Amino acid sequence: MSHTTETERLLLRPMHAKDQQGSLTVFGDERVLAAFAAEPMNDAQMRFWVEHNLEHQRQYGYDLHTVVLKATGEIIGDCGLEHMTENRLEAELGYDFRSDMWGQGLATEAATAVRDHALANLGLTRLFSLIRAGKARSRRVAEKVGMTLDATVDRCGVSYRVDARNLAPRARDATETTTS
């Protein structure tokens, strides 16, 4: 998703190196980082994280996009796709927003736009989201974009839900017939 997408309230655009300070308002927020069981990021960590995302964009042609609130022009989060498995036809749909933006439907609005773009343009067959156990708001976003519980996994001693949605058209059942 290396293009710009506009929704009613949001602008999702490719991440740039200059987004480091704006993104730090998200990843410097201890309520946001609690979802990762991590401490808020500092400037050096944020620079590395942005560089990682830019490399991912170059390698796969899609990435986490910077999310800008159109009404104010502020960076309020990120949302997009990340390649995380050996299967090149699936990607993680991820979203991170400043805690003062939670509960307004913004993550759902952004995730819906990313899902629609993936379905229409990227040839991916499956999207999934890793959601830390107990993160009900993140789970609801996944559900609102059509994902359902697929599995649970343990990563570094932390339990995650894997919510997924298949994007490929359903193969016709052998018993289905066509009529003309």
C-alpha positions as CSV (number, residue, x, y, z in Angstrom):
1,M,0.0,0.0,0.0
2,S,2.5,2.6,-1.1
3,H,-0.2,5.0,-2.2
4,T,-2.2,7.6,-0.3
5,T,-5.8,6.8,0.8
6,E,-8.3,9.2,2.1
7,T,-11.3,8.4,4.3
8,E,-13.9,10.6,5.8
9,R,-11.6,11.8,8.6
10,L,-8.2,10.4,7.8
11,L,-5.3,10.5,5.4
12,L,-3.3,7.3,5.2
13,R,0.0,8.0,3.4
14,P,3.3,6.3,2.9
15,M,5.6,6.7,5.9
16,H,8.5,9.1,5.5
17,A,11.7,9.5,7.5
18,K,10.4,13.0,8.6
19,D,7.5,11.2,10.4
20,Q,9.8,10.2,13.2
21,Q,8.7,13.0,15.6
22,G,5.0,12.7,14.9
23,S,5.2,8.9,15.3
24,L,6.9,9.4,18.6
25,T,3.6,10.9,19.9
26,V,2.1,7.4,19.3
27,F,5.0,5.2,20.4
28,G,6.1,7.5,23.2
29,D,2.7,7.0,24.8
30,E,3.0,4.4,27.6
31,R,-0.7,3.3,27.1
32,V,0.0,2.4,23.5
33,L,3.2,0.5,24.3
34,A,1.5,-1.4,27.1
35,A,-0.1,-3.5,24.2
36,F,3.5,-4.6,23.4
37,A,4.6,-5.0,27.1
38,A,7.3,-2.4,26.2
39,E,8.5,0.9,27.5
40,P,7.7,4.1,25.5
41,M,10.2,4.6,22.6
42,N,12.9,7.3,22.6
43,D,14.2,9.2,19.6
44,A,16.8,6.6,18.6
45,Q,14.3,3.7,18.8
46,M,11.7,5.6,16.9
47,R,14.3,6.4,14.1
48,F,15.1,2.7,13.9
49,W,11.4,1.7,13.8
50,V,10.7,4.2,11.0
51,E,13.7,3.0,9.0
52,H,12.6,-0.6,9.4
53,N,9.2,0.4,8.0
54,L,10.7,2.2,5.1
55,E,12.8,-0.8,4.2
56,H,9.7,-3.0,4.4
57,Q,8.0,-0.7,2.0
58,R,10.9,-0.9,-0.5
59,Q,11.0,-4.7,-0.2
60,Y,7.3,-5.7,-0.3
61,G,5.6,-2.6,-1.9
62,Y,3.3,-2.2,1.1
63,D,3.8,-1.1,4.7
64,L,2.4,0.6,7.7
65,H,1.1,4.0,6.6
66,T,1.2,7.1,8.6
67,V,-2.3,8.1,9.7
68,V,-3.0,11.8,9.7
69,L,-6.2,13.4,11.2
70,K,-7.5,15.6,8.3
71,A,-9.1,18.1,10.6
72,T,-5.8,19.0,12.3
73,G,-3.0,17.7,10.1
74,E,-1.6,15.8,13.1
75,I,0.0,12.3,12.9
76,I,-2.3,10.2,15.2
77,G,-1.1,6.7,14.3
78,D,-0.2,4.1,11.7
79,C,-2.2,1.5,9.9
80,G,-1.2,-0.9,7.2
81,L,0.3,-4.2,6.2
82,E,3.4,-6.0,7.2
83,H,4.8,-9.2,5.7
84,M,5.5,-11.5,8.7
85,T,5.3,-15.1,7.4
86,E,7.0,-17.2,4.7
87,N,3.7,-17.1,2.7
88,R,4.0,-14.0,0.4
89,L,0.3,-14.0,-0.2
90,E,-0.6,-13.1,3.4
91,A,0.1,-10.0,5.5
92,E,-0.5,-8.7,9.0
93,L,-3.0,-5.8,9.2
94,G,-1.7,-3.7,12.0
95,Y,-2.9,-0.4,13.6
96,D,-1.5,1.8,16.3
97,F,-3.1,5.0,17.5
98,R,-2.4,7.6,20.1
99,S,-4.4,6.8,23.2
100,D,-6.3,10.1,23.1
101,M,-7.7,9.0,19.8
102,W,-9.1,5.6,21.1
103,G,-12.8,4.9,21.1
104,Q,-13.6,7.2,18.1
105,G,-13.8,4.5,15.4
106,L,-10.6,5.9,13.7
107,A,-8.7,2.5,13.8
108,T,-11.7,0.8,12.2
109,E,-11.9,3.5,9.6
110,A,-8.3,3.1,8.7
111,A,-8.2,-0.7,8.9
112,T,-11.3,-0.9,6.6
113,A,-9.5,1.3,4.0
114,V,-6.4,-0.9,4.2
115,R,-8.4,-4.1,3.9
116,D,-10.3,-2.8,0.9
117,H,-7.0,-1.8,-0.8
118,A,-5.5,-5.2,-0.1
119,L,-8.5,-7.0,-1.5
120,A,-8.7,-4.8,-4.7
121,N,-5.1,-4.3,-5.5
122,L,-2.5,-6.5,-3.9
123,G,-3.3,-10.1,-4.7
124,L,-3.1,-11.1,-1.1
125,T,-5.2,-14.1,-0.1
126,R,-5.2,-13.6,3.7
127,L,-5.0,-10.9,6.2
128,F,-4.4,-11.5,9.9
129,S,-3.9,-9.4,13.1
130,L,-1.9,-10.4,16.1
131,I,-3.8,-9.1,19.1
132,R,-2.4,-9.4,22.6
133,A,-4.7,-11.3,25.0
134,G,-7.0,-8.9,26.8
135,K,-6.9,-6.1,24.2
136,A,-10.6,-5.9,23.6
137,R,-10.6,-2.7,21.5
138,S,-8.0,-4.1,19.1
139,R,-10.0,-7.3,18.8
140,R,-13.2,-5.3,18.0
141,V,-11.4,-3.5,15.2
142,A,-10.3,-6.9,13.7
143,E,-13.9,-8.2,14.0
144,K,-15.4,-5.0,12.4
145,V,-13.1,-5.6,9.3
146,G,-14.4,-9.1,9.0
147,M,-11.7,-11.1,10.9
148,T,-12.5,-14.0,13.2
149,L,-10.4,-15.9,15.7
150,D,-8.1,-18.3,13.8
151,A,-5.6,-19.4,16.5
152,T,-3.8,-18.4,19.6
153,V,-0.1,-18.2,19.7
154,D,2.6,-17.6,22.3
155,R,5.4,-15.2,21.4
156,C,8.2,-14.5,23.8
157,G,6.0,-15.6,26.7
158,V,3.0,-13.4,25.7
159,S,-0.3,-14.8,24.5
160,Y,-1.8,-13.4,21.3
161,R,-5.0,-14.0,19.4
162,V,-4.6,-14.4,15.6
163,D,-7.6,-13.0,14.0
164,A,-7.8,-13.6,10.2
165,R,-9.8,-13.0,7.1
166,N,-9.4,-14.8,3.8
167,L,-9.4,-12.5,0.8
168,A,-9.3,-15.0,-2.0
169,P,-12.7,-15.7,-3.7
170,R,-14.2,-18.9,-2.3
171,A,-13.6,-21.8,-4.6
172,R,-16.8,-23.2,-6.0
173,D,-17.9,-26.4,-4.3
174,A,-17.9,-29.4,-6.6
175,T,-21.6,-29.9,-5.9
176,E,-22.5,-26.4,-7.1
177,T,-24.0,-26.1,-10.5
178,T,-24.5,-23.2,-12.8
179,T,-27.6,-22.3,-14.6
180,S,-27.9,-20.5,-17.8
